[in-house]
Amino acid sequence: MTKRQKEILASIIQLYADSAEPVSSRELANIFELSSATIRSEMAVLEENDYIFQPHVSSGRVPTDKGYRYFVNNLAAYNPAKSNKSVQSIAKRVDSLKDRTDGAIKIAAETLSDLTGNMAFATLSDSVYFHGMGQLFSQPEFIDQVNALQAARFLDAIQQWLTSAKIDTLQVYIGAENPVVRSSGLTMMVNRFTSPYSDYSYIGIVGPTRQSYDKVINLVEGTTEALEQVFQE
């Protein structure tokens, strides 16, 4: 993939995350100060290689799961400092409840959900706390009944999966990669945090595959650090 194609793919992912609307060649031409014909040529290569696709005739393009995976592996900027104010907000709220273990974990999930617009979850021993289910189902992807049903099946199965999962570092599962419900149309990010109450405690989010991946990953990492800081005190 050329440098320009990488930049175009990254822009499509970000623009689609913000608007939930297919991204047109004209929109990208304005951003890159190139002709629409040049942009269409580059988009054709990305589409041929299955990084983007056209959901409807005469519409713009949206990323595929493969496009998102390429972005996560090669293009996203992982640096919690980029989300410094949001991470500080999480740390402050978690620290305010450091004398209440369950309260600190719940407020971490609630804040993470509020900041990302996703459903967030956190584990404490064998219990799983969820926050933001309404936010999840308010996303435009889940107006479609089939997508909503897939998401509901995922939520039915995630608690059991989390109680037996063995994850040591941040994992990002995109679409069909999801170990809970295959072809779910969802993205799940889950990270382990160290606590004295369980060998495997987790914090994470569930949302549509349409995500600002670098932003959300930074916030999940920042929340993990805030929880670990509280439990080390």
C-alpha positions as protocol buffer text, in pm:
chain_id: "A"
residue {
  index: 1
  type: MET
  ca { x: 0 y: 0 z: 0 }
}
residue {
  index: 2
  type: THR
  ca { x: 141 y: 342 z: -95 }
}
residue {
  index: 3
  type: LYS
  ca { x: 173 y: 630 z: 148 }
}
residue {
  index: 4
  type: ARG
  ca { x: -116 y: 813 z: -20 }
}
residue {
  index: 5
  type: GLN
  ca { x: -338 y: 506 z: -5 }
}
residue {
  index: 6
  type: LYS
  ca { x: -262 y: 466 z: 366 }
}
residue {
  index: 7
  type: GLU
  ca { x: -356 y: 830 z: 426 }
}
residue {
  index: 8
  type: ILE
  ca { x: -678 y: 791 z: 227 }
}
residue {
  index: 9
  type: LEU
  ca { x: -772 y: 475 z: 417 }
}
residue {
  index: 10
  type: ALA
  ca { x: -706 y: 647 z: 751 }
}
residue {
  index: 11
  type: SER
  ca { x: -921 y: 943 z: 644 }
}
residue {
  index: 12
  type: ILE
  ca { x: -1206 y: 719 z: 532 }
}
residue {
  index: 13
  type: ILE
  ca { x: -1199 y: 540 z: 868 }
}
residue {
  index: 14
  type: GLN
  ca { x: -1203 y: 865 z: 1065 }
}
residue {
  index: 15
  type: LEU
  ca { x: -1466 y: 1039 z: 851 }
}
residue {
  index: 16
  type: TYR
  ca { x: -1692 y: 735 z: 859 }
}
residue {
  index: 17
  type: ALA
  ca { x: -1648 y: 704 z: 1237 }
}
residue {
  index: 18
  type: ASP
  ca { x: -1759 y: 1065 z: 1278 }
}
residue {
  index: 19
  type: SER
  ca { x: -2053 y: 1070 z: 1037 }
}
residue {
  index: 20
  type: ALA
  ca { x: -2168 y: 708 z: 988 }
}
residue {
  index: 21
  type: GLU
  ca { x: -2208 y: 806 z: 621 }
}
residue {
  index: 22
  type: PRO
  ca { x: -2014 y: 657 z: 327 }
}
residue {
  index: 23
  type: VAL
  ca { x: -1720 y: 877 z: 233 }
}
residue {
  index: 24
  type: SER
  ca { x: -1722 y: 1028 z: -116 }
}
residue {
  index: 25
  type: SER
  ca { x: -1430 y: 1091 z: -348 }
}
residue {
  index: 26
  type: ARG
  ca { x: -1527 y: 1459 z: -358 }
}
residue {
  index: 27
  type: GLU
  ca { x: -1496 y: 1487 z: 20 }
}
residue {
  index: 28
  type: LEU
  ca { x: -1151 y: 1328 z: 11 }
}
residue {
  index: 29
  type: ALA
  ca { x: -1047 y: 1539 z: -289 }
}
residue {
  index: 30
  type: ASN
  ca { x: -1113 y: 1852 z: -84 }
}
residue {
  index: 31
  type: ILE
  ca { x: -909 y: 1720 z: 207 }
}
residue {
  index: 32
  type: PHE
  ca { x: -610 y: 1608 z: 2 }
}
residue {
  index: 33
  type: GLU
  ca { x: -634 y: 1888 z: -255 }
}
residue {
  index: 34
  type: LEU
  ca { x: -634 y: 1634 z: -537 }
}
residue {
  index: 35
  type: SER
  ca { x: -873 y: 1577 z: -825 }
}
residue {
  index: 36
  type: SER
  ca { x: -1174 y: 1352 z: -771 }
}
residue {
  index: 37
  type: ALA
  ca { x: -1041 y: 1133 z: -1053 }
}
residue {
  index: 38
  type: THR
  ca { x: -713 y: 1078 z: -868 }
}
residue {
  index: 39
  type: ILE
  ca { x: -896 y: 995 z: -545 }
}
residue {
  index: 40
  type: ARG
  ca { x: -1129 y: 754 z: -726 }
}
residue {
  index: 41
  type: SER
  ca { x: -827 y: 578 z: -876 }
}
residue {
  index: 42
  type: GLU
  ca { x: -670 y: 531 z: -532 }
}
residue {
  index: 43
  type: MET
  ca { x: -1002 y: 421 z: -383 }
}
residue {
  index: 44
  type: ALA
  ca { x: -1038 y: 164 z: -661 }
}
residue {
  index: 45
  type: VAL
  ca { x: -708 y: 5 z: -554 }
}
residue {
  index: 46
  type: LEU
  ca { x: -816 y: -2 z: -190 }
}
residue {
  index: 47
  type: GLU
  ca { x: -1150 y: -155 z: -290 }
}
residue {
  index: 48
  type: GLU
  ca { x: -985 y: -414 z: -513 }
}
residue {
  index: 49
  type: ASN
  ca { x: -773 y: -522 z: -215 }
}
residue {
  index: 50
  type: ASP
  ca { x: -1078 y: -539 z: 15 }
}
residue {
  index: 51
  type: TYR
  ca { x: -987 y: -249 z: 246 }
}
residue {
  index: 52
  type: ILE
  ca { x: -1302 y: -51 z: 160 }
}
residue {
  index: 53
  type: PHE
  ca { x: -1632 y: -125 z: -15 }
}
residue {
  index: 54
  type: GLN
  ca { x: -1931 y: 52 z: -167 }
}
residue {
  index: 55
  type: PRO
  ca { x: -2247 y: -34 z: 29 }
}
residue {
  index: 56
  type: HIS
  ca { x: -2484 y: 105 z: -235 }
}
residue {
  index: 57
  type: VAL
  ca { x: -2464 y: 198 z: -601 }
}
residue {
  index: 58
  type: SER
  ca { x: -2354 y: 561 z: -641 }
}
residue {
  index: 59
  type: SER
  ca { x: -2265 y: 588 z: -270 }
}
residue {
  index: 60
  type: GLY
  ca { x: -1926 y: 659 z: -118 }
}
residue {
  index: 61
  type: ARG
  ca { x: -1704 y: 399 z: 44 }
}
residue {
  index: 62
  type: VAL
  ca { x: -1683 y: 255 z: 394 }
}
residue {
  index: 63
  type: PRO
  ca { x: -1406 y: 48 z: 556 }
}
residue {
  index: 64
  type: THR
  ca { x: -1414 y: -331 z: 566 }
}
residue {
  index: 65
  type: ASP
  ca { x: -1305 y: -535 z: 867 }
}
residue {
  index: 66
  type: LYS
  ca { x: -978 y: -591 z: 680 }
}
residue {
  index: 67
  type: GLY
  ca { x: -937 y: -214 z: 640 }
}
residue {
  index: 68
  type: TYR
  ca { x: -995 y: -160 z: 1011 }
}
residue {
  index: 69
  type: ARG
  ca { x: -747 y: -435 z: 1096 }
}
residue {
  index: 70
  type: TYR
  ca { x: -482 y: -280 z: 873 }
}
residue {
  index: 71
  type: PHE
  ca { x: -540 y: 55 z: 1041 }
}
residue {
  index: 72
  type: VAL
  ca { x: -515 y: -91 z: 1392 }
}
residue {
  index: 73
  type: ASN
  ca { x: -197 y: -284 z: 1309 }
}
residue {
  index: 74
  type: ASN
  ca { x: -17 y: -24 z: 1100 }
}
residue {
  index: 75
  type: LEU
  ca { x: -159 y: 326 z: 1113 }
}
residue {
  index: 76
  type: ALA
  ca { x: -320 y: 403 z: 1449 }
}
residue {
  index: 77
  type: ALA
  ca { x: -129 y: 627 z: 1689 }
}
residue {
  index: 78
  type: TYR
  ca { x: -120 y: 460 z: 2031 }
}
residue {
  index: 79
  type: ASN
  ca { x: -39 y: 728 z: 2282 }
}
residue {
  index: 80
  type: PRO
  ca { x: -267 y: 790 z: 2581 }
}
residue {
  index: 81
  type: ALA
  ca { x: -118 y: 1140 z: 2606 }
}
residue {
  index: 82
  type: LYS
  ca { x: -312 y: 1227 z: 2289 }
}
residue {
  index: 83
  type: SER
  ca { x: -629 y: 1182 z: 2496 }
}
residue {
  index: 84
  type: ASN
  ca { x: -471 y: 1345 z: 2799 }
}
residue {
  index: 85
  type: LYS
  ca { x: -772 y: 1542 z: 2926 }
}
residue {
  index: 86
  type: SER
  ca { x: -1004 y: 1245 z: 2891 }
}
residue {
  index: 87
  type: VAL
  ca { x: -757 y: 1010 z: 3056 }
}
residue {
  index: 88
  type: GLN
  ca { x: -710 y: 1257 z: 3341 }
}
residue {
  index: 89
  type: SER
  ca { x: -1087 y: 1270 z: 3384 }
}
residue {
  index: 90
  type: ILE
  ca { x: -1101 y: 893 z: 3411 }
}
residue {
  index: 91
  type: ALA
  ca { x: -810 y: 883 z: 3659 }
}
residue {
  index: 92
  type: LYS
  ca { x: -967 y: 1154 z: 3875 }
}
residue {
  index: 93
  type: ARG
  ca { x: -1305 y: 982 z: 3893 }
}
residue {
  index: 94
  type: VAL
  ca { x: -1151 y: 641 z: 3965 }
}
residue {
  index: 95
  type: ASP
  ca { x: -924 y: 785 z: 4235 }
}
residue {
  index: 96
  type: SER
  ca { x: -1222 y: 951 z: 4406 }
}
residue {
  index: 97
  type: LEU
  ca { x: -1358 y: 602 z: 4481 }
}
residue {
  index: 98
  type: LYS
  ca { x: -1031 y: 428 z: 4563 }
}
residue {
  index: 99
  type: ASP
  ca { x: -1164 y: 326 z: 4904 }
}
residue {
  index: 100
  type: ARG
  ca { x: -1448 y: 136 z: 4734 }
}
residue {
  index: 101
  type: THR
  ca { x: -1323 y: -130 z: 4500 }
}
residue {
  index: 102
  type: ASP
  ca { x: -1657 y: -195 z: 4333 }
}
residue {
  index: 103
  type: GLY
  ca { x: -1723 y: 178 z: 4304 }
}
residue {
  index: 104
  type: ALA
  ca { x: -1387 y: 247 z: 4139 }
}
residue {
  index: 105
  type: ILE
  ca { x: -1439 y: -27 z: 3882 }
}
residue {
  index: 106
  type: LYS
  ca { x: -1796 y: 81 z: 3806 }
}
residue {
  index: 107
  type: ILE
  ca { x: -1706 y: 447 z: 3765 }
}
residue {
  index: 108
  type: ALA
  ca { x: -1419 y: 346 z: 3535 }
}
residue {
  index: 109
  type: ALA
  ca { x: -1662 y: 160 z: 3309 }
}
residue {
  index: 110
  type: GLU
  ca { x: -1920 y: 438 z: 3321 }
}
residue {
  index: 111
  type: THR
  ca { x: -1666 y: 706 z: 3230 }
}
residue {
  index: 112
  type: LEU
  ca { x: -1517 y: 494 z: 2953 }
}
residue {
  index: 113
  type: SER
  ca { x: -1864 y: 441 z: 2807 }
}
residue {
  index: 114
  type: ASP
  ca { x: -1950 y: 811 z: 2826 }
}
residue {
  index: 115
  type: LEU
  ca { x: -1624 y: 916 z: 2657 }
}
residue {
  index: 116
  type: THR
  ca { x: -1634 y: 660 z: 2375 }
}
residue {
  index: 117
  type: GLY
  ca { x: -2008 y: 631 z: 2307 }
}
residue {
  index: 118
  type: ASN
  ca { x: -1979 y: 253 z: 2341 }
}
residue {
  index: 119
  type: MET
  ca { x: -2098 y: 3 z: 2595 }
}
residue {
  index: 120
  type: ALA
  ca { x: -1822 y: -55 z: 2851 }
}
residue {
  index: 121
  type: PHE
  ca { x: -1764 y: -349 z: 3082 }
}
residue {
  index: 122
  type: ALA
  ca { x: -1543 y: -431 z: 3377 }
}
residue {
  index: 123
  type: THR
  ca { x: -1494 y: -746 z: 3580 }
}
residue {
  index: 124
  type: LEU
  ca { x: -1456 y: -794 z: 3953 }
}
residue {
  index: 125
  type: SER
  ca { x: -1387 y: -1154 z: 4054 }
}
residue {
  index: 126
  type: ASP
  ca { x: -1663 y: -1353 z: 3878 }
}
residue {
  index: 127
  type: SER
  ca { x: -1895 y: -1056 z: 3835 }
}
residue {
  index: 128
  type: VAL
  ca { x: -1920 y: -841 z: 3522 }
}
residue {
  index: 129
  type: TYR
  ca { x: -2046 y: -484 z: 3528 }
}
residue {
  index: 130
  type: PHE
  ca { x: -2190 y: -327 z: 3212 }
}
residue {
  index: 131
  type: HIS
  ca { x: -2268 y: 35 z: 3136 }
}
residue {
  index: 132
  type: GLY
  ca { x: -2399 y: 202 z: 2820 }
}
residue {
  index: 133
  type: MET
  ca { x: -2620 y: -60 z: 2659 }
}
residue {
  index: 134
  type: GLY
  ca { x: -2853 y: 220 z: 2550 }
}
residue {
  index: 135
  type: GLN
  ca { x: -2561 y: 397 z: 2382 }
}
residue {
  index: 136
  type: LEU
  ca { x: -2471 y: 79 z: 2198 }
}
residue {
  index: 137
  type: PHE
  ca { x: -2818 y: 24 z: 2056 }
}
residue {
  index: 138
  type: SER
  ca { x: -2862 y: 391 z: 1970 }
}
residue {
  index: 139
  type: GLN
  ca { x: -2585 y: 361 z: 1708 }
}
residue {
  index: 140
  type: PRO
  ca { x: -2724 y: 372 z: 1350 }
}
residue {
  index: 141
  type: GLU
  ca { x: -2584 y: 27 z: 1270 }
}
residue {
  index: 142
  type: PHE
  ca { x: -2837 y: -133 z: 1505 }
}
residue {
  index: 143
  type: ILE
  ca { x: -3147 y: 14 z: 1347 }
}
residue {
  index: 144
  type: ASP
  ca { x: -3115 y: -292 z: 1124 }
}
residue {
  index: 145
  type: GLN
  ca { x: -3294 y: -580 z: 1299 }
}
residue {
  index: 146
  type: VAL
  ca { x: -3037 y: -842 z: 1195 }
}
residue {
  index: 147
  type: ASN
  ca { x: -2748 y: -636 z: 1336 }
}
residue {
  index: 148
  type: ALA
  ca { x: -2942 y: -569 z: 1656 }
}
residue {
  index: 149
  type: LEU
  ca { x: -3010 y: -941 z: 1699 }
}
residue {
  index: 150
  type: GLN
  ca { x: -2640 y: -1023 z: 1651 }
}
residue {
  index: 151
  type: ALA
  ca { x: -2551 y: -764 z: 1914 }
}
residue {
  index: 152
  type: ALA
  ca { x: -2809 y: -904 z: 2156 }
}
residue {
  index: 153
  type: ARG
  ca { x: -2667 y: -1254 z: 2112 }
}
residue {
  index: 154
  type: PHE
  ca { x: -2323 y: -1115 z: 2180 }
}
residue {
  index: 155
  type: LEU
  ca { x: -2439 y: -955 z: 2506 }
}
residue {
  index: 156
  type: ASP
  ca { x: -2600 y: -1282 z: 2613 }
}
residue {
  index: 157
  type: ALA
  ca { x: -2267 y: -1464 z: 2571 }
}
residue {
  index: 158
  type: ILE
  ca { x: -2002 y: -1212 z: 2677 }
}
residue {
  index: 159
  type: GLN
  ca { x: -2029 y: -1260 z: 3055 }
}
residue {
  index: 160
  type: GLN
  ca { x: -1956 y: -1631 z: 3036 }
}
residue {
  index: 161
  type: TRP
  ca { x: -1669 y: -1568 z: 2795 }
}
residue {
  index: 162
  type: LEU
  ca { x: -1511 y: -1306 z: 3021 }
}
residue {
  index: 163
  type: THR
  ca { x: -1518 y: -1532 z: 3327 }
}
residue {
  index: 164
  type: SER
  ca { x: -1307 y: -1792 z: 3143 }
}
residue {
  index: 165
  type: ALA
  ca { x: -1092 y: -1568 z: 2919 }
}
residue {
  index: 166
  type: LYS
  ca { x: -715 y: -1554 z: 2967 }
}
residue {
  index: 167
  type: ILE
  ca { x: -591 y: -1227 z: 2816 }
}
residue {
  index: 168
  type: ASP
  ca { x: -268 y: -1056 z: 2920 }
}
residue {
  index: 169
  type: THR
  ca { x: -248 y: -752 z: 2688 }
}
residue {
  index: 170
  type: LEU
  ca { x: -491 y: -528 z: 2506 }
}
residue {
  index: 171
  type: GLN
  ca { x: -687 y: -719 z: 2242 }
}
residue {
  index: 172
  type: VAL
  ca { x: -894 y: -563 z: 1964 }
}
residue {
  index: 173
  type: TYR
  ca { x: -1144 y: -797 z: 1802 }
}
residue {
  index: 174
  type: ILE
  ca { x: -1302 y: -662 z: 1484 }
}
residue {
  index: 175
  type: GLY
  ca { x: -1618 y: -809 z: 1331 }
}
residue {
  index: 176
  type: ALA
  ca { x: -1575 y: -1177 z: 1250 }
}
residue {
  index: 177
  type: GLU
  ca { x: -1258 y: -1192 z: 1464 }
}
residue {
  index: 178
  type: ASN
  ca { x: -1482 y: -1167 z: 1769 }
}
residue {
  index: 179
  type: PRO
  ca { x: -1440 y: -1478 z: 1988 }
}
residue {
  index: 180
  type: VAL
  ca { x: -1782 y: -1439 z: 2152 }
}
residue {
  index: 181
  type: VAL
  ca { x: -2016 y: -1429 z: 1851 }
}
residue {
  index: 182
  type: ARG
  ca { x: -1863 y: -1464 z: 1506 }
}
residue {
  index: 183
  type: SER
  ca { x: -1970 y: -1221 z: 1234 }
}
residue {
  index: 184
  type: SER
  ca { x: -2118 y: -1001 z: 1502 }
}
residue {
  index: 185
  type: GLY
  ca { x: -2065 y: -668 z: 1328 }
}
residue {
  index: 186
  type: LEU
  ca { x: -1911 y: -550 z: 1654 }
}
residue {
  index: 187
  type: THR
  ca { x: -1573 y: -444 z: 1777 }
}
residue {
  index: 188
  type: MET
  ca { x: -1462 y: -549 z: 2125 }
}
residue {
  index: 189
  type: MET
  ca { x: -1155 y: -410 z: 2297 }
}
residue {
  index: 190
  type: VAL
  ca { x: -1051 y: -576 z: 2621 }
}
residue {
  index: 191
  type: ASN
  ca { x: -751 y: -519 z: 2845 }
}
residue {
  index: 192
  type: ARG
  ca { x: -634 y: -684 z: 3163 }
}
residue {
  index: 193
  type: PHE
  ca { x: -565 y: -479 z: 3473 }
}
residue {
  index: 194
  type: THR
  ca { x: -380 y: -598 z: 3780 }
}
residue {
  index: 195
  type: SER
  ca { x: -587 y: -617 z: 4097 }
}
residue {
  index: 196
  type: PRO
  ca { x: -558 y: -802 z: 4429 }
}
residue {
  index: 197
  type: TYR
  ca { x: -904 y: -957 z: 4382 }
}
residue {
  index: 198
  type: SER
  ca { x: -853 y: -1167 z: 4071 }
}
residue {
  index: 199
  type: ASP
  ca { x: -569 y: -1293 z: 3853 }
}
residue {
  index: 200
  type: TYR
  ca { x: -769 y: -1185 z: 3549 }
}
residue {
  index: 201
  type: SER
  ca { x: -959 y: -859 z: 3581 }
}
residue {
  index: 202
  type: TYR
  ca { x: -1071 y: -686 z: 3262 }
}
residue {
  index: 203
  type: ILE
  ca { x: -1187 y: -348 z: 3134 }
}
residue {
  index: 204
  type: GLY
  ca { x: -1310 y: -287 z: 2782 }
}
residue {
  index: 205
  type: ILE
  ca { x: -1571 y: -168 z: 2535 }
}
residue {
  index: 206
  type: VAL
  ca { x: -1815 y: -313 z: 2285 }
}
residue {
  index: 207
  type: GLY
  ca { x: -1937 y: -108 z: 1991 }
}
residue {
  index: 208
  type: PRO
  ca { x: -1991 y: -113 z: 1616 }
}
residue {
  index: 209
  type: THR
  ca { x: -1692 y: -182 z: 1394 }
}
residue {
  index: 210
  type: ARG
  ca { x: -1719 y: 188 z: 1301 }
}
residue {
  index: 211
  type: GLN
  ca { x: -1480 y: 331 z: 1560 }
}
residue {
  index: 212
  type: SER
  ca { x: -1216 y: 600 z: 1606 }
}
residue {
  index: 213
  type: TYR
  ca { x: -976 y: 319 z: 1688 }
}
residue {
  index: 214
  type: ASP
  ca { x: -673 y: 516 z: 1800 }
}
residue {
  index: 215
  type: LYS
  ca { x: -883 y: 737 z: 2031 }
}
residue {
  index: 216
  type: VAL
  ca { x: -1073 y: 446 z: 2188 }
}
residue {
  index: 217
  type: ILE
  ca { x: -763 y: 231 z: 2230 }
}
residue {
  index: 218
  type: ASN
  ca { x: -589 y: 519 z: 2407 }
}
residue {
  index: 219
  type: LEU
  ca { x: -887 y: 559 z: 2641 }
}
residue {
  index: 220
  type: VAL
  ca { x: -901 y: 186 z: 2721 }
}
residue {
  index: 221
  type: GLU
  ca { x: -527 y: 192 z: 2794 }
}
residue {
  index: 222
  type: GLY
  ca { x: -568 y: 504 z: 3008 }
}
residue {
  index: 223
  type: THR
  ca { x: -852 y: 347 z: 3207 }
}
residue {
  index: 224
  type: THR
  ca { x: -643 y: 36 z: 3264 }
}
residue {
  index: 225
  type: GLU
  ca { x: -358 y: 248 z: 3402 }
}
residue {
  index: 226
  type: ALA
  ca { x: -596 y: 442 z: 3628 }
}
residue {
  index: 227
  type: LEU
  ca { x: -735 y: 123 z: 3780 }
}
residue {
  index: 228
  type: GLU
  ca { x: -392 y: -28 z: 3833 }
}
residue {
  index: 229
  type: GLN
  ca { x: -275 y: 292 z: 4001 }
}
residue {
  index: 230
  type: VAL
  ca { x: -565 y: 278 z: 4246 }
}
residue {
  index: 231
  type: PHE
  ca { x: -499 y: -86 z: 4334 }
}
residue {
  index: 232
  type: GLN
  ca { x: -128 y: -22 z: 4388 }
}
residue {
  index: 233
  type: GLU
  ca { x: -192 y: 247 z: 4649 }
}
